[in-house]
């Protein structure tokens, strides 16, 4: 599973780099004196395409992890994912990202610390 997580993190880094580039371009379009709605919509479509790719890669990752587990472990894994999705749905975060993606690289400041 460690190898799978490492591969996933590597792919997510690539997606993250691309999304940062697209967000920057999107903000530049918005900052234009006369924003072009068509160009903005195109950039949003590109961002949506990356999000869709991320979801596919994460789904493939979850299936690959599941295949490594026993039947009992698979059942517990699914229950854990359900709980995670329900909690995240309640908090409005992206429910499809697996737990392995949620481990922060460094401590992020809380809102009260910003």
Biopython code that builds the backbone (N, CA, C, O; Angstrom):
import numpy as np
from Bio.PDB.StructureBuilder import StructureBuilder

atoms = [
    (1, "UNK", "N", (0.818, -1.197, 0.000)),
    (1, "UNK", "CA", (0.000, 0.000, 0.000)),
    (1, "UNK", "C", (0.861, 1.260, 0.000)),
    (1, "UNK", "O", (0.462, 2.282, -0.558)),
    (2, "UNK", "N", (2.021, 1.196, 0.613)),
    (2, "UNK", "CA", (2.897, 2.365, 0.624)),
    (2, "UNK", "C", (3.294, 2.763, -0.790)),
    (2, "UNK", "O", (3.356, 3.949, -1.114)),
    (3, "UNK", "N", (3.561, 1.768, -1.629)),
    (3, "UNK", "CA", (3.933, 2.050, -3.020)),
    (3, "UNK", "C", (2.770, 2.728, -3.744)),
    (3, "UNK", "O", (2.959, 3.689, -4.488)),
    (4, "UNK", "N", (1.569, 2.209, -3.510)),
    (4, "UNK", "CA", (0.388, 2.807, -4.136)),
    (4, "UNK", "C", (0.206, 4.261, -3.704)),
    (4, "UNK", "O", (-0.092, 5.132, -4.520)),
    (5, "UNK", "N", (0.390, 4.504, -2.414)),
    (5, "UNK", "CA", (0.247, 5.874, -1.913)),
    (5, "UNK", "C", (1.301, 6.791, -2.498)),
    (5, "UNK", "O", (1.012, 7.931, -2.861)),
    (6, "UNK", "N", (2.523, 6.292, -2.589)),
    (6, "UNK", "CA", (3.597, 7.109, -3.162)),
    (6, "UNK", "C", (3.288, 7.462, -4.618)),
    (6, "UNK", "O", (3.485, 8.599, -5.046)),
    (7, "UNK", "N", (2.806, 6.479, -5.365)),
    (7, "UNK", "CA", (2.437, 6.736, -6.766)),
    (7, "UNK", "C", (1.305, 7.749, -6.851)),
    (7, "UNK", "O", (1.324, 8.645, -7.694)),
    (8, "UNK", "N", (0.320, 7.601, -5.972)),
    (8, "UNK", "CA", (-0.807, 8.521, -5.973)),
    (8, "UNK", "C", (-0.345, 9.938, -5.649)),
    (8, "UNK", "O", (-0.742, 10.893, -6.316)),
    (9, "UNK", "N", (0.486, 10.070, -4.631)),
    (9, "UNK", "CA", (0.977, 11.393, -4.250)),
    (9, "UNK", "C", (1.752, 12.040, -5.398)),
    (9, "UNK", "O", (1.640, 13.245, -5.624)),
    (10, "UNK", "N", (2.522, 11.254, -6.108)),
    (10, "UNK", "CA", (3.282, 11.774, -7.245)),
    (10, "UNK", "C", (2.332, 12.309, -8.323)),
    (10, "UNK", "O", (2.540, 13.392, -8.869)),
    (11, "UNK", "N", (1.304, 11.542, -8.611)),
    (11, "UNK", "CA", (0.324, 11.980, -9.620)),
    (11, "UNK", "C", (-0.429, 13.210, -9.138)),
    (11, "UNK", "O", (-0.713, 14.115, -9.924)),
    (12, "UNK", "N", (-0.754, 13.249, -7.852)),
    (12, "UNK", "CA", (-1.474, 14.397, -7.318)),
    (12, "UNK", "C", (-0.612, 15.661, -7.366)),
    (12, "UNK", "O", (-1.125, 16.761, -7.572)),
    (13, "UNK", "N", (0.682, 15.498, -7.178)),
    (13, "UNK", "CA", (1.584, 16.649, -7.293)),
    (13, "UNK", "C", (1.511, 17.235, -8.691)),
    (13, "UNK", "O", (1.472, 18.454, -8.857)),
    (14, "UNK", "N", (1.494, 16.369, -9.698)),
    (14, "UNK", "CA", (1.392, 16.816, -11.084)),
    (14, "UNK", "C", (0.075, 17.557, -11.302)),
    (14, "UNK", "O", (0.054, 18.632, -11.901)),
    (15, "UNK", "N", (-1.013, 16.983, -10.817)),
    (15, "UNK", "CA", (-2.310, 17.637, -10.936)),
    (15, "UNK", "C", (-2.313, 18.972, -10.190)),
    (15, "UNK", "O", (-2.849, 19.966, -10.680)),
    (16, "UNK", "N", (-1.715, 18.981, -9.014)),
    (16, "UNK", "CA", (-1.663, 20.205, -8.212)),
    (16, "UNK", "C", (-0.925, 21.318, -8.933)),
    (16, "UNK", "O", (-1.354, 22.471, -8.914)),
    (17, "UNK", "N", (0.181, 20.971, -9.568)),
    (17, "UNK", "CA", (0.944, 21.956, -10.333)),
    (17, "UNK", "C", (0.098, 22.531, -11.461)),
    (17, "UNK", "O", (0.084, 23.741, -11.692)),
    (18, "UNK", "N", (-0.599, 21.656, -12.153)),
    (18, "UNK", "CA", (-1.444, 22.102, -13.263)),
    (18, "UNK", "C", (-2.611, 22.956, -12.766)),
    (18, "UNK", "O", (-2.941, 23.970, -13.380)),
    (19, "UNK", "N", (-3.233, 22.553, -11.660)),
    (19, "UNK", "CA", (-4.351, 23.336, -11.123)),
    (19, "UNK", "C", (-3.876, 24.713, -10.658)),
    (19, "UNK", "O", (-4.590, 25.698, -10.846)),
    (20, "UNK", "N", (-2.701, 24.802, -10.061)),
    (20, "UNK", "CA", (-2.179, 26.104, -9.642)),
    (20, "UNK", "C", (-1.973, 27.007, -10.865)),
    (20, "UNK", "O", (-2.279, 28.199, -10.827)),
    (21, "UNK", "N", (-1.450, 26.418, -11.950)),
    (21, "UNK", "CA", (-1.238, 27.175, -13.182)),
    (21, "UNK", "C", (-2.577, 27.674, -13.738)),
    (21, "UNK", "O", (-2.700, 28.834, -14.130)),
    (22, "UNK", "N", (-3.570, 26.791, -13.767)),
    (22, "UNK", "CA", (-4.887, 27.160, -14.286)),
    (22, "UNK", "C", (-5.570, 28.218, -13.411)),
    (22, "UNK", "O", (-6.183, 29.151, -13.930)),
    (23, "UNK", "N", (-5.462, 28.072, -12.087)),
    (23, "UNK", "CA", (-6.070, 29.068, -11.185)),
    (23, "UNK", "C", (-5.434, 30.437, -11.386)),
    (23, "UNK", "O", (-6.121, 31.458, -11.385)),
    (24, "UNK", "N", (-4.112, 30.447, -11.558)),
    (24, "UNK", "CA", (-3.411, 31.713, -11.789)),
    (24, "UNK", "C", (-3.910, 32.351, -13.080)),
    (24, "UNK", "O", (-4.185, 33.550, -13.117)),
    (25, "UNK", "N", (-4.025, 31.557, -14.129)),
    (25, "UNK", "CA", (-4.514, 32.074, -15.407)),
    (25, "UNK", "C", (-5.962, 32.559, -15.273)),
    (25, "UNK", "O", (-6.331, 33.588, -15.838)),
    (26, "UNK", "N", (-6.776, 31.813, -14.524)),
    (26, "UNK", "CA", (-8.167, 32.195, -14.286)),
    (26, "UNK", "C", (-8.237, 33.550, -13.582)),
    (26, "UNK", "O", (-9.011, 34.422, -13.976)),
    (27, "UNK", "N", (-7.431, 33.719, -12.547)),
    (27, "UNK", "CA", (-7.432, 34.978, -11.810)),
    (27, "UNK", "C", (-6.945, 36.131, -12.677)),
    (27, "UNK", "O", (-7.437, 37.253, -12.561)),
    (28, "UNK", "N", (-5.985, 35.852, -13.541)),
    (28, "UNK", "CA", (-5.518, 36.891, -14.465)),
    (28, "UNK", "C", (-6.634, 37.312, -15.414)),
    (28, "UNK", "O", (-6.783, 38.494, -15.724)),
    (29, "UNK", "N", (-7.418, 36.334, -15.873)),
    (29, "UNK", "CA", (-8.556, 36.660, -16.727)),
    (29, "UNK", "C", (-9.566, 37.526, -15.980)),
    (29, "UNK", "O", (-10.088, 38.497, -16.527)),
    (30, "UNK", "N", (-9.836, 37.166, -14.724)),
    (30, "UNK", "CA", (-10.788, 37.946, -13.924)),
    (30, "UNK", "C", (-10.278, 39.363, -13.664)),
    (30, "UNK", "O", (-11.059, 40.310, -13.568)),
    (31, "UNK", "N", (-8.966, 39.490, -13.552)),
    (31, "UNK", "CA", (-8.359, 40.776, -13.225)),
    (31, "UNK", "C", (-8.261, 41.706, -14.427)),
    (31, "UNK", "O", (-7.921, 42.880, -14.283)),
    (32, "UNK", "N", (-8.550, 41.194, -15.582)),
    (32, "UNK", "CA", (-8.486, 41.996, -16.805)),
    (32, "UNK", "C", (-9.461, 43.167, -16.715)),
    (32, "UNK", "O", (-10.534, 43.029, -16.127)),
    (33, "UNK", "N", (-9.104, 44.322, -17.290)),
    (33, "UNK", "CA", (-10.027, 45.465, -17.283)),
    (33, "UNK", "C", (-11.378, 45.130, -17.930)),
    (33, "UNK", "O", (-12.418, 45.640, -17.514)),
    (34, "UNK", "N", (-11.345, 44.271, -18.947)),
    (34, "UNK", "CA", (-12.582, 43.823, -19.589)),
    (34, "UNK", "C", (-12.543, 42.301, -19.699)),
    (34, "UNK", "O", (-12.177, 41.766, -20.746)),
    (35, "UNK", "N", (-12.915, 41.601, -18.634)),
    (35, "UNK", "CA", (-12.846, 40.136, -18.631)),
    (35, "UNK", "C", (-13.649, 39.525, -19.781)),
    (35, "UNK", "O", (-14.762, 39.956, -20.082)),
    (36, "UNK", "N", (-13.063, 38.525, -20.404)),
    (36, "UNK", "CA", (-13.689, 37.811, -21.526)),
    (36, "UNK", "C", (-14.433, 36.594, -20.979)),
    (36, "UNK", "O", (-13.802, 35.615, -20.580)),
    (37, "UNK", "N", (-15.761, 36.644, -20.955)),
    (37, "UNK", "CA", (-16.526, 35.514, -20.403)),
    (37, "UNK", "C", (-16.217, 34.188, -21.094)),
    (37, "UNK", "O", (-16.195, 33.145, -20.441)),
    (38, "UNK", "N", (-15.981, 34.213, -22.396)),
    (38, "UNK", "CA", (-15.682, 32.977, -23.119)),
    (38, "UNK", "C", (-14.339, 32.394, -22.666)),
    (38, "UNK", "O", (-14.217, 31.184, -22.479)),
    (39, "UNK", "N", (-13.346, 33.248, -22.492)),
    (39, "UNK", "CA", (-12.036, 32.782, -22.027)),
    (39, "UNK", "C", (-12.133, 32.260, -20.591)),
    (39, "UNK", "O", (-11.496, 31.268, -20.236)),
    (40, "UNK", "N", (-12.931, 32.937, -19.782)),
    (40, "UNK", "CA", (-13.127, 32.493, -18.392)),
    (40, "UNK", "C", (-13.799, 31.124, -18.382)),
    (40, "UNK", "O", (-13.376, 30.230, -17.649)),
    (41, "UNK", "N", (-14.834, 30.956, -19.185)),
    (41, "UNK", "CA", (-15.518, 29.659, -19.255)),
    (41, "UNK", "C", (-14.586, 28.565, -19.746)),
    (41, "UNK", "O", (-14.650, 27.436, -19.258)),
    (42, "UNK", "N", (-13.719, 28.880, -20.704)),
    (42, "UNK", "CA", (-12.752, 27.904, -21.198)),
    (42, "UNK", "C", (-11.805, 27.479, -20.073)),
    (42, "UNK", "O", (-11.512, 26.294, -19.916)),
    (43, "UNK", "N", (-11.335, 28.441, -19.305)),
    (43, "UNK", "CA", (-10.421, 28.125, -18.202)),
    (43, "UNK", "C", (-11.134, 27.275, -17.158)),
    (43, "UNK", "O", (-10.545, 26.337, -16.620)),
    (44, "UNK", "N", (-12.395, 27.590, -16.864)),
    (44, "UNK", "CA", (-13.167, 26.788, -15.918)),
    (44, "UNK", "C", (-13.344, 25.358, -16.433)),
    (44, "UNK", "O", (-13.298, 24.405, -15.655)),
    (45, "UNK", "N", (-13.544, 25.214, -17.725)),
    (45, "UNK", "CA", (-13.664, 23.875, -18.318)),
    (45, "UNK", "C", (-12.362, 23.094, -18.151)),
    (45, "UNK", "O", (-12.380, 21.905, -17.831)),
    (46, "UNK", "N", (-11.252, 23.760, -18.365)),
    (46, "UNK", "CA", (-9.947, 23.104, -18.191)),
    (46, "UNK", "C", (-9.760, 22.666, -16.745)),
    (46, "UNK", "O", (-9.264, 21.571, -16.480)),
    (47, "UNK", "N", (-10.159, 23.524, -15.814)),
    (47, "UNK", "CA", (-10.046, 23.181, -14.398)),
    (47, "UNK", "C", (-10.960, 22.007, -14.059)),
    (47, "UNK", "O", (-10.577, 21.115, -13.302)),
    (48, "UNK", "N", (-12.158, 22.007, -14.616)),
    (48, "UNK", "CA", (-13.087, 20.900, -14.393)),
    (48, "UNK", "C", (-12.549, 19.591, -14.947)),
    (48, "UNK", "O", (-12.744, 18.532, -14.351)),
    (49, "UNK", "N", (-11.877, 19.663, -16.079)),
    (49, "UNK", "CA", (-11.281, 18.460, -16.673)),
    (49, "UNK", "C", (-10.213, 17.875, -15.744)),
    (49, "UNK", "O", (-10.147, 16.660, -15.559)),
    (50, "UNK", "N", (-9.391, 18.730, -15.170)),
    (50, "UNK", "CA", (-8.364, 18.257, -14.228)),
    (50, "UNK", "C", (-9.036, 17.632, -13.007)),
    (50, "UNK", "O", (-8.610, 16.575, -12.541)),
    (51, "UNK", "N", (-10.080, 18.275, -12.487)),
    (51, "UNK", "CA", (-10.797, 17.719, -11.330)),
    (51, "UNK", "C", (-11.358, 16.339, -11.658)),
    (51, "UNK", "O", (-11.306, 15.433, -10.826)),
    (52, "UNK", "N", (-11.885, 16.177, -12.846)),
    (52, "UNK", "CA", (-12.423, 14.887, -13.268)),
    (52, "UNK", "C", (-11.316, 13.832, -13.336)),
    (52, "UNK", "O", (-11.506, 12.693, -12.910)),
    (53, "UNK", "N", (-10.178, 14.218, -13.868)),
    (53, "UNK", "CA", (-9.043, 13.294, -13.916)),
    (53, "UNK", "C", (-8.607, 12.898, -12.506)),
    (53, "UNK", "O", (-8.300, 11.733, -12.253)),
    (54, "UNK", "N", (-8.580, 13.855, -11.602)),
    (54, "UNK", "CA", (-8.204, 13.572, -10.212)),
    (54, "UNK", "C", (-9.156, 12.547, -9.623)),
    (54, "UNK", "O", (-8.722, 11.594, -8.976)),
    (55, "UNK", "N", (-10.447, 12.734, -9.841)),
    (55, "UNK", "CA", (-11.421, 11.804, -9.280)),
    (55, "UNK", "C", (-11.246, 10.404, -9.852)),
    (55, "UNK", "O", (-11.384, 9.419, -9.127)),
    (56, "UNK", "N", (-10.944, 10.304, -11.141)),
    (56, "UNK", "CA", (-10.703, 8.983, -11.737)),
    (56, "UNK", "C", (-9.479, 8.313, -11.130)),
    (56, "UNK", "O", (-9.505, 7.126, -10.804)),
    (57, "UNK", "N", (-8.406, 9.083, -10.982)),
    (57, "UNK", "CA", (-7.167, 8.536, -10.421)),
    (57, "UNK", "C", (-7.392, 8.087, -8.983)),
    (57, "UNK", "O", (-6.910, 7.029, -8.580)),
    (58, "UNK", "N", (-8.120, 8.882, -8.210)),
    (58, "UNK", "CA", (-8.397, 8.519, -6.817)),
    (58, "UNK", "C", (-9.267, 7.270, -6.756)),
    (58, "UNK", "O", (-9.024, 6.392, -5.928)),
    (59, "UNK", "N", (-10.277, 7.178, -7.617)),
    (59, "UNK", "CA", (-11.133, 5.989, -7.645)),
    (59, "UNK", "C", (-10.301, 4.751, -7.990)),
    (59, "UNK", "O", (-10.472, 3.700, -7.373)),
    (60, "UNK", "N", (-9.407, 4.869, -8.966)),
    (60, "UNK", "CA", (-8.519, 3.751, -9.315)),
    (60, "UNK", "C", (-7.644, 3.366, -8.128)),
    (60, "UNK", "O", (-7.399, 2.186, -7.876)),
    (61, "UNK", "N", (-7.175, 4.382, -7.404)),
    (61, "UNK", "CA", (-6.339, 4.133, -6.218)),
    (61, "UNK", "C", (-7.124, 3.375, -5.146)),
    (61, "UNK", "O", (-6.623, 2.417, -4.558)),
    (62, "UNK", "N", (-8.353, 3.814, -4.902)),
    (62, "UNK", "CA", (-9.175, 3.145, -3.890)),
    (62, "UNK", "C", (-9.430, 1.688, -4.275)),
    (62, "UNK", "O", (-9.392, 0.803, -3.420)),
    (63, "UNK", "N", (-9.686, 1.438, -5.549)),
    (63, "UNK", "CA", (-9.905, 0.062, -6.011)),
    (63, "UNK", "C", (-8.636, -0.769, -5.870)),
    (63, "UNK", "O", (-8.701, -1.938, -5.488)),
    (64, "UNK", "N", (-7.494, -0.183, -6.173)),
    (64, "UNK", "CA", (-6.226, -0.903, -6.048)),
    (64, "UNK", "C", (-5.953, -1.247, -4.586)),
    (64, "UNK", "O", (-5.508, -2.354, -4.282)),
    (65, "UNK", "N", (-6.217, -0.300, -3.675)),
    (65, "UNK", "CA", (-6.036, -0.587, -2.250)),
    (65, "UNK", "C", (-6.989, -1.690, -1.804)),
    (65, "UNK", "O", (-6.600, -2.592, -1.061)),
    (66, "UNK", "N", (-8.222, -1.615, -2.252)),
    (66, "UNK", "CA", (-9.224, -2.597, -1.855)),
    (66, "UNK", "C", (-8.822, -4.010, -2.269)),
    (66, "UNK", "O", (-9.046, -4.967, -1.528)),
    (67, "UNK", "N", (-8.231, -4.134, -3.446)),
    (67, "UNK", "CA", (-7.824, -5.466, -3.932)),
    (67, "UNK", "C", (-6.759, -6.114, -3.040)),
    (67, "UNK", "O", (-6.606, -7.336, -3.050)),
    (68, "UNK", "N", (-6.035, -5.318, -2.281)),
    (68, "UNK", "CA", (-4.984, -5.847, -1.406)),
    (68, "UNK", "C", (-5.527, -6.327, -0.061)),
    (68, "UNK", "O", (-4.793, -6.936, 0.717)),
    (69, "UNK", "N", (-6.776, -6.065, 0.214)),
    (69, "UNK", "CA", (-7.357, -6.359, 1.519)),
    (69, "UNK", "C", (-8.149, -7.660, 1.523)),
    (69, "UNK", "O", (-8.677, -8.094, 0.499)),
    (70, "UNK", "N", (-8.217, -8.267, 2.701)),
    (70, "UNK", "CA", (-9.075, -9.444, 2.882)),
    (70, "UNK", "C", (-10.529, -8.978, 2.850)),
    (70, "UNK", "O", (-10.800, -7.777, 2.877)),
    (71, "UNK", "N", (-11.456, -9.919, 2.794)),
    (71, "UNK", "CA", (-12.884, -9.581, 2.770)),
    (71, "UNK", "C", (-13.267, -8.766, 4.007)),
    (71, "UNK", "O", (-13.994, -7.779, 3.897)),
    (72, "UNK", "N", (-12.783, -9.172, 5.178)),
    (72, "UNK", "CA", (-13.087, -8.448, 6.410)),
    (72, "UNK", "C", (-12.493, -7.040, 6.373)),
    (72, "UNK", "O", (-13.143, -6.072, 6.768)),
    (73, "UNK", "N", (-11.258, -6.939, 5.897)),
    (73, "UNK", "CA", (-10.616, -5.630, 5.799)),
    (73, "UNK", "C", (-11.341, -4.734, 4.790)),
    (73, "UNK", "O", (-11.480, -3.531, 5.008)),
    (74, "UNK", "N", (-11.798, -5.328, 3.691)),
    (74, "UNK", "CA", (-12.539, -4.555, 2.692)),
    (74, "UNK", "C", (-13.810, -3.970, 3.291)),
    (74, "UNK", "O", (-14.163, -2.819, 3.033)),
    (75, "UNK", "N", (-14.486, -4.773, 4.088)),
    (75, "UNK", "CA", (-15.708, -4.306, 4.726)),
    (75, "UNK", "C", (-15.406, -3.129, 5.653)),
    (75, "UNK", "O", (-16.127, -2.131, 5.641)),
    (76, "UNK", "N", (-14.354, -3.237, 6.449)),
    (76, "UNK", "CA", (-13.964, -2.150, 7.363)),
    (76, "UNK", "C", (-13.507, -0.919, 6.579)),
    (76, "UNK", "O", (-13.798, 0.216, 6.959)),
    (77, "UNK", "N", (-12.794, -1.157, 5.490)),
    (77, "UNK", "CA", (-12.312, -0.076, 4.629)),
    (77, "UNK", "C", (-13.497, 0.708, 4.065)),
    (77, "UNK", "O", (-13.502, 1.939, 4.087)),
    (78, "UNK", "N", (-14.500, -0.013, 3.560)),
    (78, "UNK", "CA", (-15.677, 0.641, 3.004)),
    (78, "UNK", "C", (-16.426, 1.435, 4.073)),
    (78, "UNK", "O", (-16.879, 2.550, 3.816)),
    (79, "UNK", "N", (-16.554, 0.869, 5.256)),
    (79, "UNK", "CA", (-17.217, 1.582, 6.345)),
    (79, "UNK", "C", (-16.450, 2.853, 6.708)),
    (79, "UNK", "O", (-17.051, 3.900, 6.947)),
    (80, "UNK", "N", (-15.128, 2.758, 6.747)),
    (80, "UNK", "CA", (-14.302, 3.925, 7.048)),
    (80, "UNK", "C", (-14.514, 5.003, 5.976)),
    (80, "UNK", "O", (-14.655, 6.181, 6.303)),
    (81, "UNK", "N", (-14.536, 4.603, 4.704)),
    (81, "UNK", "CA", (-14.756, 5.562, 3.622)),
    (81, "UNK", "C", (-16.139, 6.198, 3.726)),
    (81, "UNK", "O", (-16.288, 7.401, 3.511)),
    (82, "UNK", "N", (-17.143, 5.399, 4.053)),
    (82, "UNK", "CA", (-18.495, 5.941, 4.206)),
    (82, "UNK", "C", (-18.542, 6.989, 5.305)),
    (82, "UNK", "O", (-19.127, 8.058, 5.130)),
    (83, "UNK", "N", (-17.919, 6.675, 6.445)),
    (83, "UNK", "CA", (-17.892, 7.640, 7.553)),
    (83, "UNK", "C", (-17.171, 8.911, 7.129)),
    (83, "UNK", "O", (-17.627, 10.019, 7.410)),
    (84, "UNK", "N", (-16.051, 8.741, 6.455)),
    (84, "UNK", "CA", (-15.261, 9.887, 5.999)),
    (84, "UNK", "C", (-16.085, 10.740, 5.029)),
    (84, "UNK", "O", (-16.110, 11.965, 5.149)),
    (85, "UNK", "N", (-16.750, 10.105, 4.078)),
    (85, "UNK", "CA", (-17.540, 10.826, 3.092)),
    (85, "UNK", "C", (-18.685, 11.563, 3.772)),
    (85, "UNK", "O", (-18.960, 12.716, 3.440)),
    (86, "UNK", "N", (-19.356, 10.913, 4.719)),
    (86, "UNK", "CA", (-20.468, 11.554, 5.411)),
    (86, "UNK", "C", (-19.988, 12.763, 6.195)),
    (86, "UNK", "O", (-20.627, 13.815, 6.174)),
    (87, "UNK", "N", (-18.875, 12.619, 6.881)),
    (87, "UNK", "CA", (-18.328, 13.725, 7.666)),
    (87, "UNK", "C", (-17.930, 14.872, 6.739)),
    (87, "UNK", "O", (-18.193, 16.038, 7.034)),
    (88, "UNK", "N", (-17.299, 14.534, 5.623)),
    (88, "UNK", "CA", (-16.849, 15.567, 4.705)),
    (88, "UNK", "C", (-18.005, 16.205, 3.959)),
    (88, "UNK", "O", (-17.964, 17.400, 3.663)),
    (89, "UNK", "N", (-19.034, 15.431, 3.650)),
    (89, "UNK", "CA", (-20.218, 16.014, 3.026)),
    (89, "UNK", "C", (-20.820, 17.067, 3.951)),
    (89, "UNK", "O", (-21.286, 18.117, 3.507)),
    (90, "UNK", "N", (-20.799, 16.763, 5.235)),
    (90, "UNK", "CA", (-21.332, 17.685, 6.226)),
    (90, "UNK", "C", (-20.495, 18.968, 6.298)),
    (90, "UNK", "O", (-21.028, 20.058, 6.506)),
    (91, "UNK", "N", (-19.171, 18.822, 6.122)),
    (91, "UNK", "CA", (-18.271, 19.968, 6.222)),
    (91, "UNK", "C", (-17.973, 20.612, 4.875)),
    (91, "UNK", "O", (-17.301, 21.642, 4.812)),
    (92, "UNK", "N", (-18.477, 20.002, 3.783)),
    (92, "UNK", "CA", (-18.316, 20.608, 2.465)),
    (92, "UNK", "C", (-16.956, 20.426, 1.834)),
    (92, "UNK", "O", (-16.568, 21.238, 0.995)),
    (93, "UNK", "N", (-16.210, 19.391, 2.201)),
    (93, "UNK", "CA", (-14.914, 19.172, 1.588)),
    (93, "UNK", "C", (-15.013, 18.076, 0.542)),
    (93, "UNK", "O", (-16.025, 17.382, 0.448)),
    (94, "UNK", "N", (-13.972, 17.929, -0.233)),
    (94, "UNK", "CA", (-13.954, 16.948, -1.327)),
    (94, "UNK", "C", (-13.925, 15.540, -0.764)),
    (94, "UNK", "O", (-12.910, 15.092, -0.231)),
    (95, "UNK", "N", (-15.032, 14.858, -0.885)),
    (95, "UNK", "CA", (-15.189, 13.552, -0.254)),
    (95, "UNK", "C", (-14.444, 12.435, -0.956)),
    (95, "UNK", "O", (-14.214, 11.395, -0.340)),
    (96, "UNK", "N", (-14.058, 12.593, -2.207)),
    (96, "UNK", "CA", (-13.480, 11.454, -2.905)),
    (96, "UNK", "C", (-11.992, 11.261, -2.596)),
    (96, "UNK", "O", (-11.481, 10.157, -2.781)),
    (97, "UNK", "N", (-11.301, 12.262, -2.148)),
    (97, "UNK", "CA", (-9.873, 12.113, -1.883)),
    (97, "UNK", "C", (-9.651, 11.138, -0.736)),
    (97, "UNK", "O", (-10.282, 11.267, 0.312)),
    (98, "UNK", "N", (-8.766, 10.165, -0.917)),
    (98, "UNK", "CA", (-8.539, 9.163, 0.122)),
    (98, "UNK", "C", (-7.790, 9.735, 1.310)),
    (98, "UNK", "O", (-7.215, 10.821, 1.245)),
    (99, "UNK", "N", (-7.812, 8.989, 2.378)),
    (99, "UNK", "CA", (-7.147, 9.412, 3.599)),
    (99, "UNK", "C", (-5.673, 9.704, 3.366)),
    (99, "UNK", "O", (-5.120, 10.623, 3.970)),
    (100, "UNK", "N", (-5.032, 8.931, 2.498)),
    (100, "UNK", "CA", (-3.607, 9.111, 2.273)),
    (100, "UNK", "C", (-3.291, 10.489, 1.698)),
    (100, "UNK", "O", (-2.157, 10.954, 1.810)),
    (101, "UNK", "N", (-4.266, 11.143, 1.090)),
    (101, "UNK", "CA", (-4.036, 12.482, 0.557)),
    (101, "UNK", "C", (-4.266, 13.558, 1.599)),
    (101, "UNK", "O", (-3.902, 14.714, 1.386)),
    (102, "UNK", "N", (-4.857, 13.196, 2.708)),
    (102, "UNK", "CA", (-5.236, 14.176, 3.710)),
    (102, "UNK", "C", (-4.143, 14.429, 4.733)),
    (102, "UNK", "O", (-4.317, 15.277, 5.608)),
    (103, "UNK", "N", (-3.047, 13.738, 4.657)),
    (103, "UNK", "CA", (-1.984, 13.940, 5.633)),
    (103, "UNK", "C", (-1.225, 15.193, 5.229)),
    (103, "UNK", "O", (-0.562, 15.199, 4.192)),
    (104, "UNK", "N", (-1.306, 16.252, 6.021)),
    (104, "UNK", "CA", (-0.665, 17.499, 5.637)),
    (104, "UNK", "C", (0.853, 17.372, 5.654)),
    (104, "UNK", "O", (1.421, 16.667, 6.488)),
    (105, "UNK", "N", (1.499, 18.062, 4.722)),
    (105, "UNK", "CA", (2.954, 18.067, 4.666)),
    (105, "UNK", "C", (3.526, 18.856, 5.839)),
    (105, "UNK", "O", (4.566, 18.501, 6.394)),
    (106, "UNK", "N", (2.857, 19.892, 6.194)),
    (106, "UNK", "CA", (3.258, 20.710, 7.333)),
    (106, "UNK", "C", (2.011, 21.174, 8.043)),
    (106, "UNK", "O", (0.917, 21.108, 7.483)),
    (107, "UNK", "N", (2.155, 21.634, 9.240)),
    (107, "UNK", "CA", (0.981, 22.089, 9.984)),
    (107, "UNK", "C", (0.471, 23.374, 9.362)),
    (107, "UNK", "O", (1.215, 24.334, 9.160)),
    (108, "UNK", "N", (-0.830, 23.366, 9.062)),
    (108, "UNK", "CA", (-1.454, 24.563, 8.520)),
    (108, "UNK", "C", (-2.027, 25.379, 9.663)),
    (108, "UNK", "O", (-2.572, 24.815, 10.612)),
    (109, "UNK", "N", (-1.913, 26.698, 9.587)),
    (109, "UNK", "CA", (-2.476, 27.518, 10.676)),
    (109, "UNK", "C", (-3.986, 27.445, 10.673)),
    (109, "UNK", "O", (-4.615, 27.399, 9.616)),
    (110, "UNK", "N", (-4.557, 27.435, 11.848)),
    (110, "UNK", "CA", (-6.006, 27.476, 11.983)),
    (110, "UNK", "C", (-6.469, 28.875, 11.652)),
    (110, "UNK", "O", (-5.679, 29.819, 11.675)),
    (111, "UNK", "N", (-7.766, 29.013, 11.340)),
    (111, "UNK", "CA", (-8.315, 30.329, 11.012)),
    (111, "UNK", "C", (-8.011, 31.346, 12.108)),
    (111, "UNK", "O", (-7.707, 32.506, 11.828)),
    (112, "UNK", "N", (-8.097, 30.898, 13.350)),
    (112, "UNK", "CA", (-7.873, 31.802, 14.470)),
    (112, "UNK", "C", (-6.413, 32.237, 14.582)),
    (112, "UNK", "O", (-6.108, 33.221, 15.256)),
    (113, "UNK", "N", (-5.499, 31.499, 13.916)),
    (113, "UNK", "CA", (-4.076, 31.825, 13.989)),
    (113, "UNK", "C", (-3.613, 32.683, 12.816)),
    (113, "UNK", "O", (-2.467, 33.131, 12.784)),
    (114, "UNK", "N", (-4.501, 32.910, 11.854)),
    (114, "UNK", "CA", (-4.107, 33.679, 10.655)),
    (114, "UNK", "C", (-4.177, 35.160, 10.900)),
    (114, "UNK", "O", (-3.880, 35.949, 10.003)),
]
sb = StructureBuilder()
sb.init_structure("model")
sb.init_model(0)
sb.init_chain("A")
sb.init_seg("    ")
for serial, (resi, resn, name, xyz) in enumerate(atoms, 1):
    if name == "N":
        sb.init_residue(resn, " ", resi, " ")
    sb.init_atom(name, np.array(xyz, "f"), 0.0, 1.0, " ", f" {name:<3s}", serial, name[0])
structure = sb.get_structure()
